[in-house]
């Protein structure tokens, strides 16, 4: 068999328990990809980061929607660039410029000379964390650049989830540090990674942004890239995924590898529970139900808040249908849609004859804090709408299918 060591079909008896355990190592919706063998696509993004690491005055900002595989990309950099030392430093909302670099410097070892005891007093050389040599009370931009100057010029420091930083000074000071490193041609590279629409969402307005940062956008994955995830994964498990079911998974994923991994995982497990190596249509239906239960808790909670029925009046009782119609509506390249795009799917869902004025109230509420701002209104005179969390649309479609509001013909 391949890397996981599952017994081939031709050997006869299958160890179903081992195969079941192996699924979690192939399809990993809850954790980023850790190994290059399971990473697919993103050729252009890898090229841009490779070019950045090779240059002496450039650094990178990797940005995109949540769930598109940014951390997975970062995780394999060490394998792709074995001559570089790649450090991934996760950021959190409480971090400042100092605490971010404290995390990084603790993971960088440098040589230090220690005077021996006795008459000989020979000098011993040892490795110590760079953080041990730092006075963090006085750490500033110049100190960081000076400290990194003591490190060989093959260091790549990746600050992941940089969008979680709430301290505006941390963002500004990080941009200042990158500018100074670029000016001094330090040879080391800083990579900032986070959720955002562009580089300014992560570092704000800074005069050196365009010159010092290479912008690496991580768009949603293409169907071909997602298809490769499925082909590699099921080949690794020596299981069969029928073409029709594969296409269903691709359609529901909407470019997010998280959902591809999630649905594939439960399709495989359902087949294995039947002692079969081939996924059936019934396995897919059960997989959708299990994926809904296992999706991000914040997505499920937001859906419940948006669709709760507080009264039996028509305007309140159709919130689930209106949100599903928004997911089914035709979206443009910016992932926005018009209210008129919802009319046909809403009428198919409900079997009623709705016009835009009949659900304007619901759209307004779904775009307000009362319903969790699940939709975002874009523009005033001729407004368009989009899901505030891009991960919500696939979830809404799966939920509508699971609840019987739409059938398979309406799902794709």
N, C-alpha and C positions, 0 to 999 in steps of 0.2 A: 504494500500500500504506500501511500504518500507519507508526508511528514508525521501524521498522527498515528500511523501504524495500524489502522483498521484493517481487518482481514478482508481480502478480496472476495468478491462474490463467488469466484470459481473454486474456492477452497471448501465450499460446502457450508458447514455450521458457522453462523454469524454470532459473535458476542454482542448481543443487543445492548447490554448494560454499558459495555465499553463504548459502543457507537453512540449511545445516548449521551454519555459524558463528553465525547469528543465534539459534539455539536457546539457546545459553549466555547470551545477554543477556536472554532472556525467563524461562526457568526456571533459578533460581539456588539450588540446594540448599545449596551450600557457603558462600554469602555472604548477608548480610542484604539486604533490598530497599533500594535507594538512591534510587529516584525515586517520586514520588507516583502516577504513572500505573500502576505495577504493584502498588501497595499496595491491599489490599481489606479490608473489614470493620473491626472494632475501633471502631465508631462511639462506643460508650459510653466506652471508654477515652480516645479523643481528646477527647470532651466534658469528661471529668474533668480531663485535663491542661490543656485550654484554660481551664477555670475556675480552676485553680491558678495558672497564669501571670498571669491577670487580677487575682488577689487580691494584696495586699501583705504578708500575714502567713502565707501558706501555702506549703508545699513539697510534694513528692510522692515516694512510694516506689512503683515499678513492680515487681511480683514475679509469679512464676509458674514453671511447669516449664521446663526447658531445651528449646529448639526450638520454642517457641510464637510467636516473632516479636517479642520485646521490643526487640531492637536495631533491627529493621526499623521499628518504631513510632518509635523515637527518631530514626532517620535522616531521617525526613520532616518532623520538627518545624520545621526551618528553612524549608521550603516553605510549611508551614501557617501559620507566624507570621513573615512577612517583616519585621515591625517589631521583632522581637526578634533578639538575637544568641545563637544556640544553639551551645554548645561541648560536644562529646562527649569525655569524658576516660576512656579505658579503664583500669580498675584491674587490678592483678595481685597475686599472693600476697605479694610483697615490699614492697608499698606501706605507708607509714605516713601519718598525718594530714599531715605536712609534705610528703612526696613527692607525695601526691595533689594538694595545692594548688600545688606547684611546677609540675606538669604543666599545671594550669589557668592559672596566672598567666603562664606563658610565652606563652600564646596570646591574652592580653588586652593590647592596646596602649592607652597613655594618653599625653597630651601632656606634654611636659617642656620647660622653658625652659633654653636653653644660652647662656651669656655669650660673645659674640663677641670676637675678638682685635683689637688695635690701639687707636688713639685713640678711635674711635667706640664701640667695645665695645657694639654693638647686640645686643639679645637676640633669639635665634632660637628658634622653637618647632619641636619635632620630636616624632615619635611613637616611643615606646620600649616594649618589653615591660614590663608591670607587674612581672614577676619581677626586672628589673634594679634595681628600687628597694627590694628586700626583703632583709632580713637573715634568712635561713632558719634560722640557728642559734637565733634567738629568736622564731621564728614560733609564735604560739599562737592561740587562738580569737579573742581581742579584736583581734589584729593582722589576721587574715583579714577580719573584719567591717569593720574600719577601711579596709583596702585596697579592698574591694568598694564601700565608700562613695564612692570616687573615680570609680566607673564609672557610666555612665548606667543608669537603673533599667529597662533592658530586656534584661538579661543572664540567660540560662538556662544554668546549668552542670550538665551531665548526667554523673554518675559511673557509667559502665556496668560491668557485671560486678562489682558491689560485693560480691557473695557470695564472691569470691576473696580478699577481705581476711582475713588471719589475725590481724592485730594487734588485740586487743580494745580497746586505747586509741584506735586510729584510728576505730573505730565510735562509741565514746563521745564522742570529741572532735568528730566530725562532727555528731552529734546536738546537742551543746552549741552548736556554731557555728550550726546551723539555728535553735535556740531563740533565740539572741542576735539573729540576723538578723530573726526574727519580732518580737521585742520592740522592735527599733529601726525596724521597718517599712522595711527597706532598699529594697524594690521589686524586688530581684533574686530569682531562683528557683533553688533546688537541687533536682535530681531524682536520686534514687538508684535504680539498676536492677540487678536480679539474680535469681538462682534462689532461690526460697523459697516457703514456704506462707503466710507473712504478714509484716507489717512487722518483727516482732521477729527474724525470721531474718536480717534485714539490719542492723538497728541495735541489736538486743538490747533489754533492758528499760531504758527511759528514761522518766522522769516526763512529759516533754513530747511523747512520741510521738503520742498521740491528738490533741493540740491542734494541733501544728505540721505534721504530715505528713498529707496526703491519701493514703489507701491506694488504689492502682490495681491491682486484680488482673487478670492476663492469663490467662484460662482457655484451654483448648484451643479451637481454632476449630470453629465449627459446620459441618455438612455444606454448608450454603448458602454460607458464606464460602469454604470450600475449592473448592466448585463454581465460584465466581466466579473464583478463581485460574486454573482450567482453561479456563474460557470466554474470559477475557481473553487468556490466553497463546496458545491455539490460534487465536483470531481474529487476534491480532497476526501470527502466522506464516502465516495463511490456510491452516490445515490443519484436518482434520476428525477429531474424537475421537468414536467411536460411544458411545451412551448406556451400553451394557453395560460397556464398558471404563472409561468415566468412573466408573461406580458401583463398579467393582472398586478403582480408585485411591482413591476416597473411603473405602471400607470399610477398606482396608489402612492408610490414613493415620492413623486413630484420632485425628483432631483436630490432627495436627502438620503444619504447612505444609512443613516440611523434607521429609517423605516425599511429599507431594503434588508438590512441585517435582522431587524426585528421580525418581519414577516417570514423571511427565509428560515430563521431559527425555529419558529413554531411550526412551520410547514414540515421541516425535517423531523422535529420531535413527534408530531402527530403520526407521521408515516412510520417512524420507528416504534411507536406505541402499538401499531398494528403488525409489528414484525415485518414491515415492508421497506424496501429500499426505494420505492417509487412514490412520489407525492401524488395524492388524488385530489379531485375538486373538493371533496368533503374536508380533506385536511386543510385546504386553504380557508374554507369558511370558519373552521374552528380556530385557525391561526389568527384570523382577523379579530375574533373575540378575545383571544389571549393577548394579542398585541395591544388592544385597547386597555386591558387591565394592567399591562406592563409598561405603558408609555410614561413619559415624564409626569410626575405628580402635579407639577404646576400647570401642565396642559389640561389634564383632566379636571382639575379644580376650576380653571378658567372657563372651561366648557360648561360645567355645572352651573356656575354663577351666571353665565350669559343666557342659558336656556331655561332657567328655573321658571316654573309657571306659578305665579303668585295669586292669580284669579282665574276664573273660568271664562272671562271675556275673550272674544276672538283675538283681539290684538295681543293679549298675553299668552294665549294658548298656542300661537303659531311661531313662537321664538325658535324652537328647534328646527322647524321647516324653513324659516327665513334664513337661518344661519347655514343650513344645508344648501339652500338655493344659492347663497353667496359662494359656497365652495364649488358648486357645480357650474356657476356662471363662467362665461368665457373671459379669461384674464389676458391682459396685454403683456408686452415684454417687461413692463415695470410691475407686474403682478397686481394690477388694479383692474377694477371692473365698474360698470355703471349700474344704477338701479334697474334700468331697462333690461340689462343682461340677465337679471334674476327672474323676470316675469315667466318665461317659458319653463325653466326648471321648477319654480315654485308651484306653478299650476299642475305640472306632472306629479310632483310630490303629494300635493293636497287633493288633487282631483277637482279643485275649485277654479273659478275664473277671477284671478286677482289682477289688478292693475297697480301701477306704482303707488298711487295715493293710499291704497289699502294696506301697504306695509311700510310707508314712510316713517310712521311712529316707531316701528321695530328697528329700522335702520338707525334712527336717531338714538334710541336707547342702547343699541349694540355699540355705538360709537361714543358712549358716555361712561363716566366712572361707575354709574349705577349698575351697569352690566359688565364692568371690568375693562372697558375700552377694548373689547376683543377685536373690533374693527376700527380702522383709522380712516377718517374722512380727509380726502385730498382735494383742495380747491373749494371755492364757495359758490360761484355762479352755476357751474356745471360740475358738481362734485363727482368724484370717483371714490372708490373705497378699496381698501386692501386689508388683509389680516395683519394685525400688529405683530403677531408672532408667526413667521412663515411656517413653522412646524404645526400650526393649528389646522391649516387646510386639509392635509392628509388625514389628520385625526378626525375631523368632522365628517369626512367622506366615509372612513371606516365605521364610525359610530352610526351614521345613517344607514349603512348597509347592514350592520349588526342588529339595529333596532327595527329593521324591516321597512324603513321609510322609502328606500329605493331598492330596486333589484339590480342584478348584475348588468343588465343592458343599459341602465342609467348611470352606472358607476364609472364608465370609462368614456 
